[in-house]
Amino acid sequence: AQTVTQSQPEMSVQEAETVTLSCTYDTSESDYYLFWYKQPPSRQMILVIRQEAYKQQNATENRFSVNFQKAAKSFSLKISDSQLGDAAMYFCAYRRTETSGSRLTFGEGTQLTVNP
Amino acid sequence: EAQVTQNPRYLITVTGKKLTVTCSQNMNHEYMSWYRQDPGLGLRQIYYSMNVEVTDKGDVPEGYKVSRKEKRNFPLILESPSPNQTSLYFCASSLRGRAGNTIYFGEGSWLTVV
């Protein structure tokens, strides 16, 4: 079974600084997807960034980028120029590529605080 | 507008009183699922459905039932709720296969069982 681990329950960063959230996963599959979701106090689930395992290039979305290390099964999220609105719970998630479904396996979450 | 709608959003109920949380999507998605979110545990899948009349257990199915009689609806049923089912619940839907990487979540349903 696939597992996803986020070893940092809480992180904090100063506004305008850079922070990196860690995520490791375990799988025997070679074809899969990895995601970072943001959950603000409203509890809405917002997709931040997505990485396809067969792509070597790390995904980027504006101030958000990932460091995908397939051999090490590591998938960290870097937030540059942190803003107050980035404060939220962040979840790392894994999805096996299959024809039958879209099940996500989530990590425990990292609560990010942004200090002004 | 593409959306997943859950109801109720907030509910306080008593132990043993049957309740249903409804979930409806307007995107003709085959795949629908339910998750519960608990502190320190992230989101865990309860049940999922790959199409009408096709459902299966996720990681934490005990105490829950589901049905999929129509493609758009996937209700979550708690036949006899207990306090350990107090949680935040999410319904999600998507297409299947690689197209299923765009996953739509409902806004969540806060359930408290006293």
gemmi code that builds the backbone of each chain (N, CA, C; Angstrom):
import gemmi

chains = {
    "A": [
        ("ALA", (0.839, -1.192, 0.000), (0.000, 0.000, 0.000), (0.880, 1.250, 0.000)),
        ("GLN", (0.353, 2.270, -0.655), (1.108, 3.502, -0.723), (0.953, 4.291, 0.583)),
        ("THR", (2.014, 4.945, 0.996), (1.952, 5.822, 2.165), (2.607, 7.148, 1.824)),
        ("VAL", (2.145, 8.186, 2.472), (2.677, 9.532, 2.300), (2.968, 10.091, 3.693)),
        ("THR", (4.165, 10.642, 3.872), (4.565, 11.131, 5.187), (5.028, 12.579, 5.104)),
        ("GLN", (4.449, 13.403, 5.952), (4.896, 14.781, 6.113), (5.425, 14.898, 7.533)),
        ("SER", (6.715, 15.061, 7.660), (7.354, 14.978, 8.970), (7.339, 16.286, 9.748)),
        ("GLN", (6.821, 17.341, 9.144), (6.796, 18.653, 9.788), (5.356, 19.039, 10.104)),
        ("PRO", (4.882, 18.801, 11.303), (3.491, 19.173, 11.616), (3.247, 20.673, 11.514)),
        ("GLU", (4.285, 21.461, 11.842), (4.149, 22.913, 11.811), (5.423, 23.535, 11.253)),
        ("MET", (5.235, 24.609, 10.489), (6.355, 25.386, 9.987), (5.965, 26.856, 10.067)),
        ("SER", (6.988, 27.700, 10.161), (6.704, 29.130, 10.114), (7.744, 29.816, 9.232)),
        ("VAL", (7.350, 30.949, 8.681), (8.231, 31.689, 7.775), (7.910, 33.179, 7.912)),
        ("GLN", (8.904, 33.989, 7.703), (8.689, 35.429, 7.678), (8.159, 35.829, 6.302)),
        ("GLU", (7.280, 36.780, 6.325), (6.760, 37.314, 5.073), (7.925, 37.685, 4.148)),
        ("ALA", (7.780, 37.346, 2.863), (8.763, 37.616, 1.804), (9.929, 36.619, 1.785)),
        ("GLU", (10.017, 35.760, 2.786), (11.075, 34.763, 2.806), (10.619, 33.491, 2.079)),
        ("THR", (11.523, 32.528, 2.010), (11.259, 31.249, 1.331), (11.159, 30.133, 2.350)),
        ("VAL", (10.244, 29.225, 2.128), (10.069, 28.084, 3.028), (9.901, 26.823, 2.187)),
        ("THR", (10.387, 25.701, 2.732), (10.263, 24.417, 2.050), (9.550, 23.419, 2.949)),
        ("LEU", (8.507, 22.833, 2.418), (7.742, 21.802, 3.129), (8.143, 20.436, 2.585)),
        ("SER", (8.342, 19.486, 3.478), (8.842, 18.174, 3.083), (7.728, 17.142, 2.953)),
        ("CYS", (7.961, 16.201, 2.054), (7.024, 15.093, 1.860), (7.804, 13.908, 1.321)),
        ("THR", (7.598, 12.754, 1.909), (8.141, 11.511, 1.354), (6.995, 10.534, 1.154)),
        ("TYR", (7.195, 9.605, 0.258), (6.135, 8.650, -0.043), (6.756, 7.286, -0.319)),
        ("ASP", (5.937, 6.306, -0.256), (6.398, 4.951, -0.509), (5.458, 4.293, -1.504)),
        ("THR", (6.005, 3.770, -2.571), (5.203, 3.093, -3.576), (6.098, 2.153, -4.364)),
        ("SER", (5.486, 1.123, -4.912), (6.205, 0.219, -5.807), (5.849, 0.509, -7.266)),
        ("GLU", (4.977, 1.486, -7.473), (4.566, 1.840, -8.827), (5.605, 2.739, -9.479)),
        ("SER", (5.612, 2.775, -10.809), (6.526, 3.654, -11.536), (5.788, 4.827, -12.170)),
        ("ASP", (4.488, 4.678, -12.313), (3.689, 5.707, -12.966), (2.666, 6.227, -11.960)),
        ("TYR", (2.822, 7.477, -11.563), (1.936, 8.033, -10.550), (2.011, 9.556, -10.595)),
        ("TYR", (1.192, 10.181, -9.787), (1.153, 11.631, -9.705), (1.277, 12.050, -8.239)),
        ("LEU", (1.853, 13.204, -8.059), (1.987, 13.779, -6.732), (1.389, 15.181, -6.735)),
        ("PHE", (0.810, 15.547, -5.610), (0.101, 16.815, -5.507), (0.451, 17.510, -4.194)),
        ("TRP", (0.364, 18.822, -4.215), (0.291, 19.608, -2.996), (-1.037, 20.352, -3.000)),
        ("TYR", (-1.773, 20.201, -1.888), (-3.021, 20.910, -1.702), (-2.863, 21.890, -0.552)),
        ("LYS", (-3.521, 23.015, -0.698), (-3.570, 24.031, 0.342), (-4.969, 24.033, 0.952)),
        ("GLN", (-5.018, 24.102, 2.283), (-6.312, 24.188, 2.963), (-6.299, 25.386, 3.903)),
        ("PRO", (-6.871, 26.488, 3.483), (-6.948, 27.679, 4.341), (-7.962, 27.475, 5.454)),
        ("PRO", (-8.142, 28.438, 6.334), (-9.104, 28.282, 7.434), (-10.523, 27.959, 6.966)),
        ("SER", (-10.883, 28.316, 5.760), (-12.213, 27.969, 5.233), (-12.375, 26.470, 5.023)),
        ("ARG", (-11.257, 25.741, 5.051), (-11.214, 24.282, 4.874), (-11.417, 23.845, 3.425)),
        ("GLN", (-11.471, 24.804, 2.522), (-11.546, 24.458, 1.106), (-10.253, 23.763, 0.682)),
        ("MET", (-10.345, 22.773, -0.178), (-9.166, 22.077, -0.699), (-8.778, 22.714, -2.020)),
        ("ILE", (-7.580, 23.303, -2.067), (-7.123, 24.046, -3.244), (-5.862, 23.389, -3.782)),
        ("LEU", (-5.878, 22.998, -5.039), (-4.698, 22.404, -5.652), (-3.638, 23.483, -5.861)),
        ("VAL", (-2.453, 23.223, -5.340), (-1.336, 24.164, -5.488), (-0.489, 23.798, -6.695)),
        ("ILE", (-0.114, 22.520, -6.770), (0.802, 22.099, -7.811), (0.713, 20.598, -7.985)),
        ("ARG", (1.027, 20.136, -9.187), (0.917, 18.723, -9.516), (2.172, 18.298, -10.284)),
        ("GLN", (2.644, 17.095, -9.993), (3.848, 16.558, -10.647), (3.550, 15.176, -11.199)),
        ("GLU", (3.912, 14.956, -12.437), (3.764, 13.627, -13.035), (5.087, 12.889, -12.884)),
        ("ALA", (5.052, 11.684, -12.388), (6.280, 10.959, -12.055), (7.156, 10.694, -13.266)),
        ("TYR", (6.571, 10.576, -14.447), (7.378, 10.269, -15.621), (8.069, 11.508, -16.186)),
        ("LYS", (7.749, 12.667, -15.648), (8.415, 13.893, -16.086), (9.561, 14.220, -15.136)),
        ("GLN", (10.738, 14.395, -15.672), (11.895, 14.701, -14.837), (11.910, 16.156, -14.393)),
        ("GLN", (11.325, 17.021, -15.196), (11.345, 18.438, -14.882), (10.426, 18.725, -13.707)),
        ("ASN", (10.931, 19.490, -12.758), (10.140, 19.854, -11.597), (9.049, 20.854, -11.984)),
        ("ALA", (7.850, 20.640, -11.444), (6.732, 21.538, -11.733), (6.896, 22.867, -11.008)),
        ("THR", (6.422, 23.924, -11.635), (6.409, 25.241, -11.004), (5.082, 25.920, -11.320)),
        ("GLU", (4.615, 26.702, -10.346), (3.411, 27.503, -10.516), (3.640, 28.821, -9.789)),
        ("ASN", (4.088, 29.799, -10.536), (4.349, 31.125, -9.962), (5.347, 31.009, -8.813)),
        ("ARG", (4.947, 31.325, -7.582), (5.882, 31.309, -6.452), (6.073, 29.917, -5.868)),
        ("PHE", (5.357, 28.943, -6.389), (5.399, 27.587, -5.853), (6.187, 26.683, -6.807)),
        ("SER", (7.077, 25.905, -6.256), (7.827, 24.943, -7.052), (8.068, 23.698, -6.214)),
        ("VAL", (8.368, 22.616, -6.898), (8.636, 21.369, -6.186), (10.039, 20.891, -6.506)),
        ("ASN", (10.556, 20.094, -5.583), (11.793, 19.358, -5.806), (11.416, 17.880, -5.763)),
        ("PHE", (11.297, 17.291, -6.920), (10.856, 15.902, -7.053), (12.079, 15.017, -7.229)),
        ("GLN", (12.318, 14.155, -6.266), (13.426, 13.206, -6.296), (12.822, 11.798, -6.337)),
        ("LYS", (12.679, 11.268, -7.562), (11.959, 10.011, -7.710), (12.657, 8.849, -7.022)),
        ("ALA", (13.965, 8.761, -7.159), (14.691, 7.643, -6.554), (14.590, 7.694, -5.029)),
        ("ALA", (14.630, 8.876, -4.490), (14.545, 9.039, -3.035), (13.106, 9.066, -2.560)),
        ("LYS", (12.147, 9.099, -3.464), (10.722, 9.187, -3.146), (10.450, 10.384, -2.243)),
        ("SER", (10.918, 11.507, -2.725), (10.783, 12.754, -1.992), (10.130, 13.795, -2.892)),
        ("PHE", (9.276, 14.628, -2.295), (8.503, 15.595, -3.078), (8.271, 16.830, -2.209)),
        ("SER", (9.208, 17.738, -2.186), (9.099, 18.909, -1.324), (8.514, 20.104, -2.077)),
        ("LEU", (7.876, 20.971, -1.348), (7.244, 22.173, -1.895), (8.005, 23.392, -1.406)),
        ("LYS", (8.439, 24.232, -2.342), (9.101, 25.481, -1.992), (8.173, 26.640, -2.306)),
        ("ILE", (7.989, 27.478, -1.299), (7.181, 28.689, -1.474), (8.126, 29.877, -1.378)),
        ("SER", (8.231, 30.609, -2.449), (9.109, 31.779, -2.496), (8.313, 33.050, -2.224)),
        ("ASP", (9.007, 34.060, -1.677), (8.359, 35.350, -1.431), (7.032, 35.129, -0.686)),
        ("SER", (7.101, 34.467, 0.443), (5.890, 34.080, 1.182), (5.003, 35.288, 1.485)),
        ("GLN", (3.721, 35.061, 1.364), (2.729, 36.093, 1.620), (1.806, 35.649, 2.751)),
        ("LEU", (1.171, 36.627, 3.389), (0.283, 36.307, 4.500), (-0.812, 35.327, 4.071)),
        ("GLY", (-1.236, 35.441, 2.832), (-2.277, 34.558, 2.317), (-1.828, 33.129, 2.104)),
        ("ASP", (-0.544, 32.871, 2.240), (-0.045, 31.502, 2.112), (-0.243, 30.699, 3.397)),
        ("ALA", (-0.578, 31.380, 4.466), (-0.793, 30.688, 5.731), (-1.957, 29.719, 5.592)),
        ("ALA", (-1.696, 28.452, 5.870), (-2.700, 27.404, 5.663), (-2.120, 26.062, 6.089)),
        ("MET", (-2.979, 25.062, 6.043), (-2.519, 23.677, 6.152), (-2.190, 23.199, 4.739)),
        ("TYR", (-1.054, 22.530, 4.589), (-0.654, 22.004, 3.293), (-0.587, 20.483, 3.364)),
        ("PHE", (-1.211, 19.853, 2.372), (-1.216, 18.402, 2.300), (-0.497, 17.939, 1.038)),
        ("CYS", (0.353, 16.962, 1.218), (0.973, 16.261, 0.111), (0.092, 15.047, -0.190)),
        ("ALA", (-0.072, 14.713, -1.462), (-0.944, 13.587, -1.816), (-0.366, 12.833, -3.005)),
        ("TYR", (-0.690, 11.570, -3.054), (-0.206, 10.638, -4.085), (-1.402, 10.028, -4.796)),
        ("ARG", (-1.258, 9.863, -6.112), (-2.295, 9.162, -6.863), (-1.631, 8.228, -7.848)),
        ("ARG", (-2.001, 6.977, -7.770), (-1.492, 6.001, -8.729), (-2.227, 6.184, -10.045)),
        ("THR", (-1.502, 6.150, -11.124), (-2.123, 6.279, -12.434), (-2.770, 4.958, -12.805)),
        ("GLU", (-4.059, 4.983, -12.969), (-4.774, 3.758, -13.282), (-6.023, 4.123, -14.048)),
        ("THR", (-6.621, 3.147, -14.657), (-7.807, 3.434, -15.442), (-9.063, 3.409, -14.598)),
        ("SER", (-8.952, 2.905, -13.392), (-10.177, 2.649, -12.648), (-10.593, 3.745, -11.682)),
        ("GLY", (-9.710, 4.592, -11.288), (-10.157, 5.556, -10.290), (-9.149, 6.660, -10.027)),
        ("SER", (-9.479, 7.504, -9.095), (-8.637, 8.665, -8.806), (-8.375, 8.781, -7.318)),
        ("ARG", (-8.132, 7.670, -6.668), (-7.937, 7.699, -5.225), (-6.677, 8.467, -4.873)),
        ("LEU", (-6.803, 9.340, -3.888), (-5.672, 10.090, -3.347), (-5.294, 9.534, -1.979)),
        ("THR", (-4.002, 9.386, -1.761), (-3.477, 9.066, -0.440), (-2.774, 10.312, 0.079)),
        ("PHE", (-3.210, 10.789, 1.240), (-2.726, 12.058, 1.775), (-1.700, 11.845, 2.889)),
        ("GLY", (-0.831, 12.831, 3.029), (0.010, 12.905, 4.212), (-0.758, 13.552, 5.361)),
        ("GLU", (-0.063, 13.690, 6.480), (-0.714, 14.167, 7.701), (-0.966, 15.667, 7.698)),
        ("GLY", (-0.252, 16.382, 6.855), (-0.426, 17.821, 6.773), (0.662, 18.597, 7.496)),
        ("THR", (0.956, 19.791, 6.992), (1.884, 20.731, 7.624), (1.185, 22.074, 7.752)),
        ("GLN", (1.085, 22.563, 8.987), (0.457, 23.856, 9.233), (1.505, 24.954, 9.065)),
        ("LEU", (1.311, 25.807, 8.073), (2.257, 26.879, 7.786), (1.744, 28.198, 8.335)),
        ("THR", (2.592, 28.844, 9.122), (2.308, 30.184, 9.646), (3.231, 31.169, 8.949)),
        ("VAL", (2.675, 32.292, 8.508), (3.466, 33.339, 7.889), (3.441, 34.552, 8.815)),
        ("ASN", (4.635, 34.936, 9.264), (4.754, 36.043, 10.213), (5.031, 37.355, 9.495)),
        ("PRO", (4.298, 38.403, 9.844), (4.496, 39.694, 9.154), (5.784, 40.380, 9.585)),
    ],
    "B": [
        ("GLU", (-21.330, 26.325, -13.738), (-20.072, 26.234, -12.985), (-19.888, 24.800, -12.482)),
        ("ALA", (-18.702, 24.248, -12.721), (-18.397, 22.905, -12.250), (-18.304, 22.903, -10.728)),
        ("GLN", (-19.030, 22.009, -10.108), (-18.957, 21.995, -8.656), (-19.416, 20.670, -8.069)),
        ("VAL", (-18.948, 20.462, -6.841), (-19.393, 19.354, -6.014), (-20.102, 19.973, -4.808)),
        ("THR", (-21.323, 19.559, -4.582), (-22.137, 20.167, -3.533), (-22.434, 19.154, -2.447)),
        ("GLN", (-22.113, 19.519, -1.236), (-22.377, 18.655, -0.080), (-23.406, 19.325, 0.823)),
        ("ASN", (-24.250, 18.490, 1.413), (-25.202, 18.976, 2.418), (-25.472, 17.890, 3.455)),
        ("PRO", (-25.610, 18.280, 4.728), (-25.444, 19.642, 5.238), (-23.978, 20.019, 5.382)),
        ("ARG", (-23.707, 21.287, 5.533), (-22.349, 21.741, 5.762), (-21.965, 21.596, 7.233)),
        ("TYR", (-22.918, 21.755, 8.096), (-22.681, 21.648, 9.535), (-23.835, 20.860, 10.155)),
        ("LEU", (-23.479, 19.926, 11.022), (-24.510, 19.125, 11.677), (-24.016, 18.645, 13.031)),
        ("ILE", (-24.867, 18.815, 14.013), (-24.653, 18.219, 15.326), (-25.768, 17.215, 15.532)),
        ("THR", (-25.410, 15.982, 15.838), (-26.417, 14.953, 16.014), (-26.094, 14.131, 17.258)),
        ("VAL", (-26.999, 13.249, 17.596), (-26.809, 12.418, 18.784), (-26.447, 11.003, 18.380)),
        ("THR", (-25.777, 10.339, 19.266), (-25.358, 8.953, 19.027), (-26.554, 8.087, 18.637)),
        ("GLY", (-26.394, 7.333, 17.569), (-27.406, 6.385, 17.149), (-28.471, 6.909, 16.209)),
        ("LYS", (-28.514, 8.190, 15.975), (-29.537, 8.754, 15.095), (-29.032, 8.783, 13.652)),
        ("LYS", (-29.656, 7.972, 12.818), (-29.214, 7.830, 11.432), (-29.172, 9.163, 10.710)),
        ("LEU", (-28.133, 9.344, 9.918), (-28.052, 10.568, 9.132), (-27.421, 10.282, 7.774)),
        ("THR", (-27.728, 11.162, 6.836), (-27.188, 11.064, 5.486), (-26.568, 12.390, 5.096)),
        ("VAL", (-25.366, 12.326, 4.569), (-24.720, 13.502, 3.999), (-24.781, 13.337, 2.484)),
        ("THR", (-25.393, 14.290, 1.826), (-25.555, 14.169, 0.382), (-24.367, 14.780, -0.356)),
        ("CYS", (-24.111, 14.267, -1.549), (-23.051, 14.788, -2.410), (-23.556, 14.723, -3.841)),
        ("SER", (-23.426, 15.813, -4.555), (-23.876, 15.873, -5.928), (-22.850, 16.620, -6.768)),
        ("GLN", (-22.574, 16.094, -7.977), (-21.651, 16.779, -8.893), (-22.334, 16.976, -10.244)),
        ("ASN", (-21.943, 18.053, -10.930), (-22.606, 18.407, -12.191), (-21.678, 18.275, -13.386)),
        ("MET", (-20.666, 17.422, -13.282), (-19.651, 17.323, -14.324), (-19.654, 15.969, -15.038)),
        ("ASN", (-20.636, 15.156, -14.751), (-20.752, 13.834, -15.373), (-19.515, 12.954, -15.076)),
        ("HIS", (-18.966, 13.118, -13.891), (-17.791, 12.337, -13.499), (-18.170, 10.919, -13.135)),
        ("GLU", (-17.317, 9.974, -13.548), (-17.559, 8.586, -13.172), (-17.145, 8.328, -11.718)),
        ("TYR", (-16.033, 8.923, -11.327), (-15.436, 8.570, -10.043), (-15.862, 9.545, -8.958)),
        ("MET", (-16.367, 9.010, -7.853), (-16.706, 9.823, -6.691), (-16.205, 9.118, -5.443)),
        ("SER", (-15.866, 9.908, -4.433), (-15.352, 9.311, -3.210), (-15.653, 10.191, -2.018)),
        ("TRP", (-15.554, 9.590, -0.849), (-15.700, 10.281, 0.413), (-14.425, 10.144, 1.224)),
        ("TYR", (-14.034, 11.260, 1.843), (-12.888, 11.298, 2.739), (-13.331, 11.885, 4.074)),
        ("ARG", (-12.615, 11.486, 5.108), (-12.756, 12.175, 6.385), (-11.418, 12.755, 6.785)),
        ("GLN", (-11.459, 13.917, 7.413), (-10.232, 14.592, 7.832), (-10.204, 14.702, 9.342)),
        ("ASP", (-9.153, 14.214, 9.932), (-8.963, 14.274, 11.384), (-7.584, 14.844, 11.689)),
        ("PRO", (-7.460, 15.591, 12.774), (-6.171, 16.224, 13.099), (-5.044, 15.196, 13.175)),
        ("GLY", (-3.943, 15.511, 12.524), (-2.774, 14.644, 12.569), (-2.844, 13.425, 11.673)),
        ("LEU", (-3.972, 13.246, 11.006), (-4.139, 12.055, 10.160), (-4.357, 12.410, 8.699)),
        ("GLY", (-4.482, 13.665, 8.382), (-4.757, 14.048, 7.007), (-6.153, 13.628, 6.584)),
        ("LEU", (-6.331, 13.404, 5.294), (-7.611, 12.918, 4.765), (-7.480, 11.433, 4.466)),
        ("ARG", (-8.483, 10.710, 4.863), (-8.496, 9.267, 4.609), (-9.768, 8.895, 3.857)),
        ("GLN", (-9.611, 8.015, 2.886), (-10.747, 7.651, 2.049), (-11.664, 6.673, 2.777)),
        ("ILE", (-12.964, 6.938, 2.707), (-13.959, 6.092, 3.365), (-14.511, 5.066, 2.378)),
        ("TYR", (-15.097, 5.565, 1.310), (-15.659, 4.742, 0.242), (-15.439, 5.464, -1.080)),
        ("TYR", (-15.484, 4.695, -2.148), (-15.430, 5.294, -3.456), (-16.352, 4.554, -4.419)),
        ("SER", (-16.615, 5.210, -5.541), (-17.479, 4.620, -6.558), (-16.905, 4.937, -7.929)),
        ("MET", (-16.792, 3.907, -8.747), (-16.229, 4.107, -10.087), (-17.299, 4.320, -11.141)),
        ("ASN", (-18.537, 4.074, -10.772), (-19.647, 4.368, -11.672), (-20.940, 3.969, -10.982)),
        ("VAL", (-22.052, 4.146, -11.658), (-23.349, 3.816, -11.078), (-23.364, 2.350, -10.660)),
        ("GLU", (-23.831, 2.123, -9.435), (-23.971, 0.778, -8.861), (-22.630, 0.080, -8.617)),
        ("VAL", (-21.524, 0.814, -8.699), (-20.202, 0.238, -8.431), (-19.551, 1.008, -7.294)),
        ("THR", (-19.481, 0.389, -6.120), (-18.865, 1.046, -4.971), (-17.895, 0.094, -4.301)),
        ("ASP", (-16.953, 0.651, -3.551), (-15.999, -0.198, -2.841), (-15.441, 0.548, -1.644)),
        ("LYS", (-14.893, -0.234, -0.715), (-14.371, 0.333, 0.522), (-13.044, 1.040, 0.291)),
        ("GLY", (-12.863, 2.097, 1.047), (-11.575, 2.766, 1.110), (-10.807, 2.289, 2.322)),
        ("ASP", (-10.112, 3.212, 2.973), (-9.262, 2.835, 4.109), (-10.020, 2.727, 5.427)),
        ("VAL", (-11.081, 3.512, 5.586), (-11.782, 3.558, 6.877), (-13.287, 3.441, 6.686)),
        ("PRO", (-13.787, 2.313, 6.188), (-15.208, 2.195, 5.865), (-16.134, 1.853, 7.032)),
        ("GLU", (-15.580, 1.446, 8.174), (-16.410, 0.945, 9.261), (-17.364, 2.028, 9.763)),
        ("GLY", (-18.635, 1.664, 9.850), (-19.655, 2.575, 10.357), (-20.315, 3.430, 9.287)),
        ("TYR", (-19.931, 3.240, 8.046), (-20.470, 4.028, 6.935), (-21.069, 3.120, 5.866)),
        ("LYS", (-22.024, 3.686, 5.143), (-22.554, 3.046, 3.953), (-22.648, 4.093, 2.857)),
        ("VAL", (-22.654, 3.623, 1.622), (-22.834, 4.520, 0.480), (-23.733, 3.839, -0.533)),
        ("SER", (-24.202, 4.635, -1.475), (-24.931, 4.090, -2.614), (-24.677, 4.983, -3.810)),
        ("ARG", (-24.808, 4.415, -4.995), (-24.621, 5.204, -6.211), (-25.685, 4.754, -7.214)),
        ("LYS", (-26.867, 5.314, -7.044), (-27.978, 4.955, -7.911), (-28.047, 5.849, -9.150)),
        ("GLU", (-27.497, 7.030, -9.017), (-27.423, 7.959, -10.143), (-25.986, 8.428, -10.258)),
        ("LYS", (-25.585, 8.774, -11.458), (-24.193, 9.147, -11.668), (-23.823, 10.406, -10.896)),
        ("ARG", (-24.724, 11.341, -10.753), (-24.385, 12.616, -10.135), (-24.367, 12.571, -8.608)),
        ("ASN", (-24.992, 11.589, -7.989), (-25.149, 11.587, -6.532), (-24.415, 10.436, -5.854)),
        ("PHE", (-23.861, 10.737, -4.697), (-23.112, 9.714, -3.946), (-23.272, 10.009, -2.458)),
        ("PRO", (-24.401, 9.661, -1.874), (-24.632, 9.962, -0.464), (-23.829, 9.084, 0.483)),
        ("LEU", (-23.465, 9.658, 1.609), (-22.769, 8.941, 2.687), (-23.761, 8.756, 3.826)),
        ("ILE", (-23.921, 7.518, 4.243), (-24.920, 7.186, 5.253), (-24.244, 6.700, 6.522)),
        ("LEU", (-24.628, 7.296, 7.644), (-24.185, 6.825, 8.945), (-25.408, 6.229, 9.625)),
        ("GLU", (-25.478, 4.904, 9.655), (-26.660, 4.219, 10.159), (-26.836, 4.450, 11.665)),
        ("SER", (-25.767, 4.389, 12.398), (-25.816, 4.583, 13.848), (-24.566, 5.351, 14.264)),
        ("PRO", (-24.585, 6.664, 14.114), (-23.380, 7.453, 14.361), (-22.875, 7.316, 15.793)),
        ("SER", (-21.549, 7.361, 15.914), (-20.915, 7.336, 17.227), (-19.958, 8.527, 17.329)),
        ("PRO", (-19.586, 8.911, 18.548), (-18.715, 10.085, 18.718), (-17.406, 10.010, 17.932)),
        ("ASN", (-16.894, 8.812, 17.686), (-15.635, 8.724, 16.935), (-15.817, 9.001, 15.442)),
        ("GLN", (-17.045, 9.272, 15.030), (-17.292, 9.692, 13.659), (-17.413, 11.212, 13.550)),
        ("THR", (-17.165, 11.892, 14.653), (-17.067, 13.347, 14.619), (-15.855, 13.711, 13.777)),
        ("SER", (-16.074, 14.464, 12.713), (-14.999, 14.716, 11.763), (-15.453, 15.721, 10.722)),
        ("LEU", (-14.514, 16.095, 9.868), (-14.804, 16.908, 8.686), (-14.803, 15.967, 7.489)),
        ("TYR", (-15.884, 15.986, 6.740), (-16.049, 15.066, 5.628), (-16.014, 15.803, 4.292)),
        ("PHE", (-15.301, 15.192, 3.346), (-15.224, 15.751, 1.996), (-15.697, 14.723, 0.984)),
        ("CYS", (-16.480, 15.210, 0.037), (-16.824, 14.441, -1.148), (-15.949, 14.954, -2.283)),
        ("ALA", (-15.547, 14.063, -3.172), (-14.711, 14.456, -4.301), (-15.160, 13.703, -5.546)),
        ("SER", (-14.929, 14.308, -6.701), (-15.268, 13.628, -7.946), (-14.230, 13.932, -9.012)),
        ("SER", (-14.133, 13.047, -9.992), (-13.199, 13.240, -11.092), (-13.541, 12.281, -12.218)),
        ("LEU", (-12.896, 12.487, -13.334), (-12.928, 11.497, -14.397), (-11.992, 10.364, -14.006)),
        ("ARG", (-11.904, 9.352, -14.848), (-11.021, 8.229, -14.558), (-9.734, 8.333, -15.371)),
        ("GLY", (-8.751, 7.533, -14.993), (-7.494, 7.504, -15.720), (-6.706, 8.784, -15.557)),
        ("ARG", (-5.891, 9.114, -16.544), (-5.036, 10.299, -16.456), (-5.868, 11.569, -16.380)),
        ("ALA", (-7.040, 11.563, -16.978), (-7.904, 12.743, -16.900), (-8.381, 12.990, -15.480)),
        ("GLY", (-8.232, 12.009, -14.629), (-8.682, 12.141, -13.255), (-7.737, 12.910, -12.357)),
        ("ASN", (-6.738, 13.524, -12.922), (-5.817, 14.314, -12.107), (-6.404, 15.654, -11.709)),
        ("THR", (-7.492, 16.051, -12.303), (-8.212, 17.229, -11.836), (-9.350, 16.726, -10.964)),
        ("ILE", (-9.178, 16.877, -9.682), (-10.117, 16.332, -8.709), (-10.871, 17.495, -8.074)),
        ("TYR", (-12.164, 17.380, -8.059), (-13.006, 18.428, -7.512), (-13.486, 18.004, -6.134)),
        ("PHE", (-13.278, 18.888, -5.172), (-13.716, 18.635, -3.810), (-14.934, 19.491, -3.467)),
        ("GLY", (-15.807, 18.919, -2.676), (-16.856, 19.716, -2.072), (-16.271, 20.611, -0.994)),
        ("GLU", (-17.111, 21.433, -0.401), (-16.637, 22.405, 0.587), (-16.477, 21.804, 1.967)),
        ("GLY", (-16.885, 20.571, 2.136), (-16.721, 19.909, 3.421), (-17.987, 19.965, 4.269)),
        ("SER", (-18.165, 18.935, 5.069), (-19.299, 18.857, 6.001), (-18.764, 18.561, 7.388)),
        ("TRP", (-19.031, 19.497, 8.300), (-18.601, 19.308, 9.680), (-19.676, 18.504, 10.403)),
        ("LEU", (-19.280, 17.358, 10.931), (-20.226, 16.513, 11.647), (-19.752, 16.317, 13.072)),
        ("THR", (-20.631, 16.610, 14.013), (-20.352, 16.371, 15.429), (-21.390, 15.400, 15.961)),
        ("VAL", (-20.919, 14.326, 16.579), (-21.804, 13.326, 17.171), (-21.612, 13.379, 18.688)),
        ("VAL", (-22.700, 13.666, 19.403), (-22.599, 13.793, 20.866), (-23.331, 12.640, 21.559)),
    ],
}
model = gemmi.Model(1)
for chain_id, residues in chains.items():
    chain = gemmi.Chain(chain_id)
    for i, (resn, *xyz) in enumerate(residues, 1):
        res = gemmi.Residue()
        res.name, res.seqid = resn, gemmi.SeqId(i, " ")
        for name, pos in zip(("N", "CA", "C"), xyz):
            atom = gemmi.Atom()
            atom.name, atom.element = name, gemmi.Element(name[0])
            atom.pos, atom.b_iso = gemmi.Position(*pos), 0.0
            res.add_atom(atom)
        chain.add_residue(res)
    model.add_chain(chain)
structure = gemmi.Structure()
structure.add_model(model)
structure.setup_entities()
